[in-house]
Amino acid sequence: MSFDAPRLLWFLFLLLPFCLVLIFHHRKRGQSAGLFVSSAPAGEREKLIREFRFRMIWGDFFFLVFLSSLIFALAGPRWGAGIAADYRRGVDVILALDVSRSMQVRDSGPGGRSRLDRGIEIAGELAASLGDVRIGAAAGKGRGVLAVPLTYDSEAVLNFLDSLDGFSVTGTGTNLESLIDAASGAFRDDSPGRREIILFSDGEALSGSAEEAINRARSRGVALSAIGLGSEEGGPVPVKPGPEAPEGVLLSNGVPVTSVRRGGFLEKAAEKSGGFYVDGNREDAARTAAAYIRSLPADSGLTGRRREARPRWRLFVLIALASLSFSRLLSFSRGKSGKALLPVLACCFSLLGSSCSGIQGKLYLMEGNFFNSRGMYTEAIASYMKALDYPGTAPYGEYGLGSAYFAMEEGKAALERYREAGKKLGNQEQDLHRELRYRIHYNSGIIHFEKKNYAEAVKAFREALKIDGSRVEAKRNLELSLLTLSRNPQADSANSGAERKGEGAGTSALFDYLRKKEQEQWKSREGQAESGPAGEDY
């Protein structure tokens, strides 16, 4: 057995003093019971006292079970293996850290921190905030080394960063070409996702050709981004004090060597490869980089299924409800307890039955909508996937998946989910799930329009208006799509000339149909108003 929040189990120890209070209370109530039954016949006094004690002890026992079951439910117990959907975003990131001697210069931010310490700090914040992105790490001095292969376990990257220093990688000098090549080699050619290298460096290179490495990475579809560390003014390069460096700084012909940040070189390199550049002295450098990674459009979806322990908190909630019911039943008289037991048992059976009905699917939909509205798309997708297992909520689960993909700017995946939602609705009556049918076609039209597939957008908005002709937003988007298509006849190469010629006739027929439907709705409203009871005219 495992728990999602094991710390909550510490609240069980609070039940110990509560038990002592109950024991003291039992003794006091026992004395009161003797006075209470003193007026009863002598032959029934002992029987009444035993029944009173029985009800008191078992009532308190069930109340303790109620409290402990709630604590277990809140802790999130899990046991028993199950199959769960595994969703991952298609973005791979390698953190490439330059650990050369110039990275020891203390000119990064207040307090005079070294460039390497600042780079490790930014990389740690970035690795901890990326979530479901696959991440790895590389380090380089004279040569580059892939230290942590691509993994979804961010803790492995954080442990490597904690142990990183200027002596972690052997070699002398700075070879950014070797570092970029080592980071680029972490990506597999058959990986369909976006590939990003984030270089933490001051931009100084004493050997190799960083530009050639960037070109090689770009040819493989790998983008390079850079976090510039250090300052434009620079500072002396620290070394171990010795005969050649009595003051602990690197000398050249007796003059201290000054290392400066080559921000212009890093910015041009990132721009050339389609990445981004961030000044490492900014306080929000890690947040800026994380926001860029999350904004990358990438193929995402179900990568497979994994085995995980099943959540069992619902069982403890049912135990808590049953225990509370029994503790309250024992306070009733003997005549009323049997009658009160029937509705309680019926309630328990209805709760047990509801866990196997469509209510569970609706709960998953509500959970997914909650996560989706707060931008927690990974959690939302997991909840929508669970809703697919219930026939009554499967179309809405598919639509929820499409909405989550749409919010993540993954239009292709969203369209596939919308199509699946339409298929699951099947040939049911049009009045059933009317709003869902409208939303499927309307959102599909929005995606087609953003992809400049204006003819497909026209078709989607038309279908949406056929379902509900009173929607103003669909009418406006249909007119905008038709106008854009007429002004850009070459925008959608999939349309034939015959289809374009028939566009005008179909459009006028559609608008005539919508105008007629609106007139019918208006007349219907007028008729209802006239046929209503006449009141006083104020």
Phi and psi in degrees as a GROMACS rama.xvg file:
@    title "Ramachandran Plot"
@    xaxis  label "Phi"
@    yaxis  label "Psi"
@TYPE xy
-131.043  165.51  SER-2
-132.302  142.135  PHE-3
-72.5827  -35.0589  ASP-4
-132.317  74.8877  ALA-5
-63.8752  -21.1051  PRO-6
-63.3349  -27.5781  ARG-7
-66.6562  -18.3064  LEU-8
-66.7308  -17.6417  LEU-9
-63.7519  -22.6842  TRP-10
-66.3505  -16.51  PHE-11
-62.9496  -29.9019  LEU-12
-68.0378  -21.6173  PHE-13
-69.527  -16.5897  LEU-14
-73.9945  -20.7551  LEU-15
-63.1598  -52.4686  LEU-16
-63.6164  -28.2227  PRO-17
-65.2993  -37.0977  PHE-18
-64.5924  -39.9711  CYS-19
-63.0928  -39.4232  LEU-20
-63.3674  -39.1332  VAL-21
-66.2318  -38.7953  LEU-22
-63.042  -45.2619  ILE-23
-62.7837  -38.5019  PHE-24
-68.1559  -34.7357  HIS-25
-61.5554  -44.348  HIS-26
-62.4004  -41.5097  ARG-27
-67.6055  -39.6088  LYS-28
-72.2273  -29.1612  ARG-29
-63.1144  -39.8547  GLY-30
-65.1345  -40.1791  GLN-31
-65.622  -33.589  SER-32
-64.8846  -37.3663  ALA-33
-61.8215  -39.9404  GLY-34
-70.0208  -32.1118  LEU-35
-69.616  -37.9664  PHE-36
-92.3525  2.29953  VAL-37
-64.4044  -25.7621  SER-38
-83.7494  -7.87107  SER-39
-80.6369  160.689  ALA-40
-56.4602  150.637  PRO-41
-61.9391  -33.0445  ALA-42
-73.1832  -18.6322  GLY-43
-105.308  -5.39126  GLU-44
-63.2565  -46.6452  ARG-45
-64.07  -37.9285  GLU-46
-66.3855  -41.6206  LYS-47
-66.2109  -38.5258  LEU-48
-65.0736  -42.3695  ILE-49
-62.6796  -42.8481  ARG-50
-65.2534  -38.4657  GLU-51
-63.8501  -44.5362  PHE-52
-65.7711  -38.3651  ARG-53
-60.3702  -48.5859  PHE-54
-64.6481  -39.6753  ARG-55
-66.6195  -46.211  MET-56
-67.2397  -47.023  ILE-57
-72.1453  -30.6738  TRP-58
-63.3169  -44.1194  GLY-59
-68.5823  -34.148  ASP-60
-63.7939  -46.0335  PHE-61
-66.6784  -30.9052  PHE-62
-68.7691  -37.0281  PHE-63
-65.3306  -39.6924  LEU-64
-62.6646  -38.36  VAL-65
-59.975  -48.3293  PHE-66
-65.6297  -45.3136  LEU-67
-66.4252  -34.5125  SER-68
-67.5131  -37.91  SER-69
-63.7655  -40.0917  LEU-70
-64.0981  -43.1477  ILE-71
-62.9463  -40.1153  PHE-72
-64.8593  -41.4078  ALA-73
-66.4515  -30.236  LEU-74
-72.0851  -14.0625  ALA-75
72.9826  63.3418  GLY-76
-69.7213  147.233  PRO-77
-139.442  137.81  ARG-78
-162.075  161.573  TRP-79
81.6265  130.32  GLY-80
-78.3105  142.344  ALA-81
-143.857  168.342  GLY-82
-104.381  126.934  ILE-83
-126.354  150.858  ALA-84
-70.3836  139.993  ALA-85
-113.229  114.13  ASP-86
-111.214  132.987  TYR-87
-138.694  147.349  ARG-88
-81.9109  146.1  ARG-89
-87.9908  58.0573  GLY-90
-130.39  127.325  VAL-91
-116.005  134.568  ASP-92
-131.113  132.303  VAL-93
-114.414  124.917  ILE-94
-90.274  111.487  LEU-95
-105.061  113.592  ALA-96
-108.79  125.761  LEU-97
-81.0301  119.114  ASP-98
-114.849  29.965  VAL-99
-71.6605  174.804  SER-100
-64.5381  -33.1353  ARG-101
-66.4686  -19.7693  SER-102
-74.4824  -5.14591  MET-103
-87.3227  -4.89851  GLN-104
-64.0741  133.858  VAL-105
-96.4063  79.894  ARG-106
-140.425  30.9092  ASP-107
-113.667  104.093  SER-108
74.9999  -178.576  GLY-109
-68.7639  148.643  PRO-110
89.7836  -4.98518  GLY-111
65.6165  46.1685  GLY-112
-75.4083  154.467  ARG-113
-74.0929  158.588  SER-114
-62.5605  -37.5352  ARG-115
-66.6846  -42.7939  LEU-116
-61.5387  -41.1412  ASP-117
-66.3104  -40.1271  ARG-118
-63.8744  -41.0468  GLY-119
-64.4685  -38.1977  ILE-120
-63.324  -46.2763  GLU-121
-65.1703  -42.8731  ILE-122
-63.1781  -38.2177  ALA-123
-65.3148  -44.6271  GLY-124
-62.5347  -39.2988  GLU-125
-66.8924  -44.8684  LEU-126
-64.2426  -35.3645  ALA-127
-74.982  -20.5132  ALA-128
-103.276  -6.89895  SER-129
-77.0285  -22.678  LEU-130
72.2128  -113.516  GLY-131
-89.4602  23.9792  ASP-132
-93.9107  135.865  VAL-133
-75.5602  134.1  ARG-134
-138.128  150.24  ILE-135
-145.023  -178.577  GLY-136
-146.091  144.592  ALA-137
-136.527  153.921  ALA-138
-138.35  150.458  ALA-139
-153.235  141.263  GLY-140
-127.521  -94.0816  LYS-141
-75.5298  -26.523  GLY-142
-144.792  155.625  ARG-143
-93.193  145.802  GLY-144
-135.015  131.254  VAL-145
-80.3761  109.097  LEU-146
-87.64  -40.6787  ALA-147
-129.803  112.994  VAL-148
-64.1246  167.233  PRO-149
-59.6646  130.088  LEU-150
-154.248  156.354  THR-151
-86.1674  -4.50172  TYR-152
-88.6281  96.2756  ASP-153
-67.1377  -21.3005  SER-154
-63.5308  -33.5003  GLU-155
-63.3544  -40.2594  ALA-156
-68.3547  -41.9164  VAL-157
-64.57  -38.2675  LEU-158
-64.7784  -37.8419  ASN-159
-65.796  -42.3369  PHE-160
-64.1224  -36.0747  LEU-161
-64.5023  -30.8121  ASP-162
-94.2234  0.471111  SER-163
-82.2046  137.179  LEU-164
-151.044  -176.581  ASP-165
-67.6771  -12.249  GLY-166
-106.559  8.04789  PHE-167
-70.3205  -29.3995  SER-168
-119.911  129.983  VAL-169
-78.042  160.891  THR-170
120.661  168.534  GLY-171
-127.598  160.035  THR-172
79.4377  -174.037  GLY-173
-127.219  121.864  THR-174
-128.821  86.2002  ASN-175
-67.3531  -27.5352  LEU-176
-61.142  -46.754  GLU-177
-64.375  -38.3102  SER-178
-65.2156  -44.7026  LEU-179
-66.7239  -38.6568  ILE-180
-64.2193  -41.2018  ASP-181
-63.9779  -41.1157  ALA-182
-68.4667  -39.9325  ALA-183
-65.9803  -31.0754  SER-184
-69.645  -10.985  GLY-185
-74.9147  -18.1707  ALA-186
-89.7916  133.534  PHE-187
-83.83  143.786  ARG-188
-66.8954  -25.5297  ASP-189
-90.3155  5.4048  ASP-190
-77.8824  124.024  SER-191
-83.5041  -8.61185  PRO-192
-81.5896  174.936  GLY-193
-70.4843  144.477  ARG-194
-122.018  124.71  ARG-195
-131.224  133.458  GLU-196
-109.947  126.363  ILE-197
-109.039  111.354  ILE-198
-94.057  124.724  LEU-199
-104.96  103.851  PHE-200
-158.942  164.937  SER-201
-92.4062  -3.482  ASP-202
89.1091  -4.02197  GLY-203
-83.5017  135.26  GLU-204
-138.783  126.451  ALA-205
-97.9534  -16.7721  LEU-206
-148.157  163.107  SER-207
76.6794  174.842  GLY-208
-124.492  102.299  SER-209
-64.3321  -33.6657  ALA-210
-64.8195  -39.216  GLU-211
-64.8696  -39.9623  GLU-212
-64.4917  -38.6752  ALA-213
-64.3691  -40.5994  ILE-214
-65.1708  -40.6072  ASN-215
-64.4183  -41.3955  ARG-216
-65.7747  -40.3932  ALA-217
-65.2795  -35.027  ARG-218
-65.6277  -22.9958  SER-219
-93.749  5.29801  ARG-220
82.5052  22.7012  GLY-221
-103.965  125.387  VAL-222
-95.8388  143.096  ALA-223
-109.014  126.774  LEU-224
-117.011  159.937  SER-225
-138.735  141.761  ALA-226
-111.297  107.615  ILE-227
-77.8346  123.525  GLY-228
-112.862  143.846  LEU-229
102.259  -167.876  GLY-230
-128.445  161.462  SER-231
-70.1882  -27.4783  GLU-232
-74.9341  -31.2345  GLU-233
77.558  -169.61  GLY-234
-168.613  167.617  GLY-235
-68.7352  145.538  PRO-236
-83.4951  118.292  VAL-237
-77.2857  144.206  PRO-238
-140.612  172.833  VAL-239
-69.964  134.534  LYS-240
-60.3805  140.234  PRO-241
-169.369  -174.091  GLY-242
-59.0232  -36.1172  PRO-243
-85.2447  -13.1009  GLU-244
-142.642  73.4311  ALA-245
-63.4778  -27.3795  PRO-246
-97.1263  6.87278  GLU-247
76.7405  22.9987  GLY-248
-129.042  152.859  VAL-249
-72.3699  131.974  LEU-250
-114.898  146.817  LEU-251
-132.851  111.92  SER-252
56.4093  38.2042  ASN-253
79.4699  0.823023  GLY-254
-109.5  132.194  VAL-255
-58.8991  136.14  PRO-256
-82.9335  125.303  VAL-257
-103.683  129.989  THR-258
-108.081  129.043  SER-259
-118.936  158.309  VAL-260
-79.8226  131.312  ARG-261
-97.4236  69.9513  ARG-262
-64.8298  -35.1087  GLY-263
-62.7468  -41.5818  GLY-264
-63.9734  -44.7976  PHE-265
-65.4126  -38.936  LEU-266
-66.9878  -41.7487  GLU-267
-66.2934  -39.7878  LYS-268
-62.7409  -42.2419  ALA-269
-67.2254  -40.9953  ALA-270
-65.4048  -36.9831  GLU-271
-66.8815  -34.91  LYS-272
-96.0735  3.37244  SER-273
85.5457  21.4448  GLY-274
-104.535  -156.093  GLY-275
-132.657  163.035  PHE-276
-128.727  135.645  TYR-277
-132.59  134.955  VAL-278
-73.0273  120.537  ASP-279
-66.5  -14.2699  GLY-280
-79.4909  -10.5035  ASN-281
-70.8074  140.07  ARG-282
-67.7586  -30.5174  GLU-283
-98.5763  27.7839  ASP-284
-61.2833  -43.893  ALA-285
-66.6258  -42.1118  ALA-286
-65.8093  -37.5892  ARG-287
-64.3576  -44.3183  THR-288
-64.9748  -40.9716  ALA-289
-64.6018  -39.9282  ALA-290
-63.1637  -37.1422  ALA-291
-66.6669  -43.6174  TYR-292
-62.6187  -41.9775  ILE-293
-67.6655  -26.436  ARG-294
-80.2835  -7.99223  SER-295
-68.0478  124.503  LEU-296
-72.3902  127.122  PRO-297
-147.783  154.109  ALA-298
-67.851  125.221  ASP-299
-133.531  161.632  SER-300
158.639  -162.54  GLY-301
-77.2802  113.927  LEU-302
-92.4252  -1.09295  THR-303
147.555  -162.794  GLY-304
-131.373  148.603  ARG-305
-129.083  158.147  ARG-306
-90.9406  131.76  ARG-307
-146.353  158.052  GLU-308
-69.2084  138.134  ALA-309
-76.7422  138.406  ARG-310
-71.4882  135.594  PRO-311
-121.991  18.6622  ARG-312
-64.9018  -28.6402  TRP-313
-64.5648  -34.2122  ARG-314
-61.4204  -42.5396  LEU-315
-71.2  -30.0474  PHE-316
-65.3669  -41.9437  VAL-317
-64.663  -40.258  LEU-318
-62.4166  -40.9521  ILE-319
-63.5101  -44.2617  ALA-320
-64.0347  -42.6855  LEU-321
-64.633  -41.2282  ALA-322
-65.1567  -41.8785  SER-323
-63.9635  -37.7338  LEU-324
-64.7128  -45.1916  SER-325
-66.4029  -37.0398  PHE-326
-65.1449  -34.3445  SER-327
-76.5106  -33.6293  ARG-328
-63.714  -34.7341  LEU-329
-69.7286  -12.3634  LEU-330
-86.2839  -9.33042  SER-331
-82.2795  165.556  PHE-332
-75.5318  167.249  SER-333
-63.8752  -32.4662  ARG-334
-73.162  -32.622  GLY-335
-88.8318  -21.9281  LYS-336
-65.0264  -39.778  SER-337
-66.6804  -38.4519  GLY-338
-69.5482  -35.9486  LYS-339
-73.9542  -21.9081  ALA-340
-69.5486  -31.445  LEU-341
-63.5692  -50.2785  LEU-342
-65.6036  -31.3466  PRO-343
-65.972  -45.5949  VAL-344
-63.6167  -38.8514  LEU-345
-62.2688  -38.9843  ALA-346
-64.8877  -42.6063  CYS-347
-63.2612  -43.0073  CYS-348
-65.3497  -35.4954  PHE-349
-66.7908  -36.117  SER-350
-66.5436  -41.668  LEU-351
-64.9667  -38.9588  LEU-352
-69.5122  -33.065  GLY-353
-66.8461  -26.8273  SER-354
-66.9083  -20.4522  SER-355
-103.386  3.03178  CYS-356
-103.3  -169.995  SER-357
-70.9228  -9.72477  GLY-358
-61.527  -37.1853  ILE-359
-62.511  -39.8528  GLN-360
-63.7274  -38.1291  GLY-361
-66.9691  -34.4485  LYS-362
-64.6634  -38.9121  LEU-363
-64.797  -37.9205  TYR-364
-63.3953  -43.7043  LEU-365
-61.9346  -40.0051  MET-366
-64.6585  -44.1035  GLU-367
-63.3749  -40.2116  GLY-368
-64.3059  -36.5998  ASN-369
-62.7082  -48.4602  PHE-370
-66.28  -40.4265  PHE-371
-63.8552  -39.0291  ASN-372
-68.4064  -19.5426  SER-373
-104.962  11.0777  ARG-374
76.3782  12.4298  GLY-375
-92.6479  75.0381  MET-376
-71.0957  -34.1204  TYR-377
-62.9229  -45.7677  THR-378
-66.4288  -38.1763  GLU-379
-63.282  -42.9897  ALA-380
-63.971  -39.177  ILE-381
-62.3495  -40.1361  ALA-382
-68.8344  -42.0727  SER-383
-63.646  -36.1186  TYR-384
-61.3289  -38.4499  MET-385
-68.4193  -33.9513  LYS-386
-66.9989  -20.5972  ALA-387
-66.9533  -18.419  LEU-388
-77.2865  -5.4285  ASP-389
-115.32  121.955  TYR-390
-56.7242  -37.5298  PRO-391
-68.4647  -25.9272  GLY-392
-112.949  0.37078  THR-393
-59.9843  -44.702  ALA-394
-61.6013  -38.3701  PRO-395
-71.1539  -31.9401  TYR-396
-64.776  -41.1544  GLY-397
-64.2833  -41.16  GLU-398
-65.0059  -39.2044  TYR-399
-62.85  -40.1769  GLY-400
-61.7567  -42.6205  LEU-401
-62.2651  -38.436  GLY-402
-65.7719  -39.8962  SER-403
-66.1347  -44.0291  ALA-404
-63.0043  -39.1324  TYR-405
-61.6608  -42.6159  PHE-406
-65.4276  -26.8632  ALA-407
-90.3046  11.031  MET-408
61.6734  38.3021  GLU-409
-116.226  75.9585  GLU-410
-62.2679  -39.3778  GLY-411
-61.1186  -47.9609  LYS-412
-65.0285  -36.3986  ALA-413
-64.6466  -42.8635  ALA-414
-62.1882  -38.7099  LEU-415
-62.7279  -40.9497  GLU-416
-69.3512  -37.9782  ARG-417
-62.9053  -40.558  TYR-418
-63.7383  -40.1107  ARG-419
-64.7967  -37.3046  GLU-420
-63.0218  -41.7549  ALA-421
-63.6497  -38.5227  GLY-422
-65.1736  -39.7273  LYS-423
-69.8648  -26.9683  LYS-424
-68.188  -31.312  LEU-425
62.7956  -142.455  GLY-426
-100.409  33.3983  ASN-427
-68.5561  165.583  GLN-428
-60.6942  145.155  GLU-429
-63.372  -31.6703  GLN-430
-69.6887  -23.3592  ASP-431
-78.5339  134.694  LEU-432
56.2643  39.8859  HIS-433
-63.5376  -44.1772  ARG-434
-63.4167  -38.9128  GLU-435
-64.7725  -42.926  LEU-436
-60.6961  -42.4167  ARG-437
-63.5177  -45.8137  TYR-438
-63.9088  -35.9171  ARG-439
-60.2359  -50.0063  ILE-440
-71.0423  -38.6223  HIS-441
-65.4831  -48.0442  TYR-442
-65.6973  -35.3565  ASN-443
-62.1052  -39.4472  SER-444
-62.5352  -39.305  GLY-445
-61.0418  -44.4551  ILE-446
-65.8529  -44.359  ILE-447
-60.8697  -39.2801  HIS-448
-65.4736  -41.3952  PHE-449
-64.8034  -31.3705  GLU-450
-85.4357  4.76727  LYS-451
64.9427  24.366  LYS-452
-92.857  73.5401  ASN-453
-67.6024  -33.4716  TYR-454
-65.6654  -42.1355  ALA-455
-66.9086  -34.5468  GLU-456
-64.0081  -40.7518  ALA-457
-59.6439  -45.6272  VAL-458
-61.5088  -42.9281  LYS-459
-66.1434  -44.5247  ALA-460
-66.3796  -33.0109  PHE-461
-63.1305  -45.1649  ARG-462
-63.4567  -37.5112  GLU-463
-63.538  -40.5453  ALA-464
-72.8809  -26.8873  LEU-465
-66.463  -30.9197  LYS-466
-77.916  -42.2337  ILE-467
-144.999  98.6831  ASP-468
-78.4348  0.185122  GLY-469
-93.8542  -0.785635  SER-470
-80.089  114.744  ARG-471
-69.4415  -37.8737  VAL-472
-64.2216  -34.7684  GLU-473
-69.8793  -38.3205  ALA-474
-62.7941  -44.614  LYS-475
-63.599  -43.8605  ARG-476
-68.0004  -32.4327  ASN-477
-65.3249  -46.1624  LEU-478
-62.7855  -40.7727  GLU-479
-64.2207  -40.3608  LEU-480
-65.2262  -42.7005  SER-481
-65.6963  -40.4354  LEU-482
-64.9998  -43.4289  LEU-483
-65.2215  -39.0461  THR-484
-66.6568  -37.3159  LEU-485
-70.1727  -32.7166  SER-486
-82.2335  -22.9491  ARG-487
-125.607  72.1288  ASN-488
-64.5835  -19.4471  PRO-489
-95.9236  3.3852  GLN-490
-67.6299  -32.7663  ALA-491
-119.02  100.768  ASP-492
-72.4004  -12.6239  SER-493
-77.0256  -13.5004  ALA-494
-87.2778  134.008  ASN-495
-85.4609  166.496  SER-496
-63.6797  -36.9688  GLY-497
-63.587  -38.2386  ALA-498
-65.5802  -37.8992  GLU-499
-69.2743  -36.7644  ARG-500
-66.0014  -36.3638  LYS-501
-81.1308  0.544235  GLY-502
-65.3007  -43.293  GLU-503
-64.7557  -44.4886  GLY-504
-63.2748  -43.471  ALA-505
-63.8356  -36.9008  GLY-506
-66.717  -46.5898  THR-507
-63.5211  -38.5763  SER-508
-63.1011  -39.6765  ALA-509
-64.5975  -45.6117  LEU-510
-65.9968  -35.958  PHE-511
-61.9191  -40.74  ASP-512
-63.689  -45.0638  TYR-513
-65.1929  -40.0897  LEU-514
-63.9151  -38.2633  ARG-515
-66.5795  -41.6427  LYS-516
-64.5508  -39.2539  LYS-517
-66.6587  -38.271  GLU-518
-64.302  -39.7098  GLN-519
-63.7499  -41.4474  GLU-520
-64.8563  -38.106  GLN-521
-66.9294  -44.763  TRP-522
-63.2931  -37.0938  LYS-523
-63.3706  -41.2898  SER-524
-65.8414  -40.8936  ARG-525
-63.9873  -40.0631  GLU-526
-64.3531  -40.2797  GLY-527
-64.5541  -38.7928  GLN-528
-67.8102  -39.5072  ALA-529
-72.8138  -33.4577  GLU-530
-80.7307  -7.97337  SER-531
-72.6828  164.019  GLY-532
-66.4396  136.262  PRO-533
-82.3636  134.56  ALA-534
-113.473  -177.787  GLY-535
-69.7306  141.813  GLU-536
-92.6542  110.844  ASP-537
